[in-house]
Amino acid sequence: MGLVFAGDVHLSRCIYASHPSMVGDSEFALTQITDFCKKGNHDLILLGDNFDKRFPEPDVVASFLRAIDGLNVAYIEPRCG
């Protein structure tokens, strides 16, 4: 078992409006990371911004939930100052 850190995934559909060929790249990267963690029974710590917007599109949230499905999930409240 190991520990994997990933951060600032910034899942979004509209962020790539000027680069349409990149749509789906962040979801694919997150899926690769979570698949690696599942296969190796590694813990994953997601840091930073998982979404690019405060209120992401429902399909983006669904993609995130599919990717983390099967991982043990814990939430740590962010602390400032």
C-alpha positions as a Python dict, from the first residue, in 0.01 Angstrom:
ca = {
    (1, 'M'): (0, 0, 0),
    (2, 'G'): (121, 349, -78),
    (3, 'L'): (13, 709, -68),
    (4, 'V'): (-63, 905, -385),
    (5, 'F'): (-99, 1282, -399),
    (6, 'A'): (-276, 1464, -683),
    (7, 'G'): (-388, 1823, -702),
    (8, 'D'): (-563, 2093, -895),
    (9, 'V'): (-743, 1861, -1134),
    (10, 'H'): (-979, 2148, -1234),
    (11, 'L'): (-1250, 1931, -1388),
    (12, 'S'): (-1464, 2139, -1623),
    (13, 'R'): (-1616, 2133, -1969),
    (14, 'C'): (-1593, 2501, -2062),
    (15, 'I'): (-1232, 2562, -1956),
    (16, 'Y'): (-1120, 2422, -2289),
    (17, 'A'): (-1345, 2635, -2509),
    (18, 'S'): (-1041, 2772, -2690),
    (19, 'H'): (-886, 2422, -2713),
    (20, 'P'): (-1169, 2181, -2799),
    (21, 'S'): (-929, 1892, -2858),
    (22, 'M'): (-849, 1895, -2483),
    (23, 'V'): (-1206, 1833, -2365),
    (24, 'G'): (-1203, 1528, -2140),
    (25, 'D'): (-830, 1534, -2071),
    (26, 'S'): (-868, 1620, -1703),
    (27, 'E'): (-1130, 1348, -1655),
    (28, 'F'): (-902, 1097, -1828),
    (29, 'A'): (-608, 1197, -1607),
    (30, 'L'): (-818, 1163, -1291),
    (31, 'T'): (-940, 821, -1404),
    (32, 'Q'): (-581, 707, -1463),
    (33, 'I'): (-484, 822, -1112),
    (34, 'T'): (-781, 656, -941),
    (35, 'D'): (-739, 334, -1140),
    (36, 'F'): (-374, 320, -1031),
    (37, 'C'): (-480, 367, -668),
    (38, 'K'): (-749, 100, -689),
    (39, 'K'): (-520, -157, -851),
    (40, 'G'): (-238, -99, -604),
    (41, 'N'): (-462, -47, -302),
    (42, 'H'): (-306, 298, -254),
    (43, 'D'): (-457, 583, -57),
    (44, 'L'): (-526, 895, -263),
    (45, 'I'): (-508, 1249, -134),
    (46, 'L'): (-670, 1503, -367),
    (47, 'L'): (-546, 1855, -300),
    (48, 'G'): (-643, 2190, -442),
    (49, 'D'): (-929, 2253, -681),
    (50, 'N'): (-1103, 1939, -802),
    (51, 'F'): (-1349, 2148, -1003),
    (52, 'D'): (-1288, 2464, -1200),
    (53, 'K'): (-1611, 2632, -1087),
    (54, 'R'): (-1784, 2679, -756),
    (55, 'F'): (-2093, 2514, -905),
    (56, 'P'): (-1969, 2263, -1165),
    (57, 'E'): (-2188, 2110, -1433),
    (58, 'P'): (-2376, 1795, -1321),
    (59, 'D'): (-2201, 1577, -1580),
    (60, 'V'): (-1862, 1692, -1450),
    (61, 'V'): (-1961, 1603, -1092),
    (62, 'A'): (-2088, 1265, -1215),
    (63, 'S'): (-1755, 1203, -1390),
    (64, 'F'): (-1570, 1284, -1067),
    (65, 'L'): (-1793, 1052, -863),
    (66, 'R'): (-1743, 769, -1114),
    (67, 'A'): (-1367, 815, -1092),
    (68, 'I'): (-1352, 799, -712),
    (69, 'D'): (-1608, 519, -683),
    (70, 'G'): (-1447, 229, -501),
    (71, 'L'): (-1193, 440, -315),
    (72, 'N'): (-1216, 491, 59),
    (73, 'V'): (-1318, 853, 96),
    (74, 'A'): (-1253, 1083, 389),
    (75, 'Y'): (-1309, 1457, 400),
    (76, 'I'): (-1076, 1689, 588),
    (77, 'E'): (-1213, 2037, 652),
    (78, 'P'): (-979, 2302, 509),
    (79, 'R'): (-828, 2532, 767),
    (80, 'C'): (-721, 2888, 692),
    (81, 'G'): (-486, 3091, 910),
}
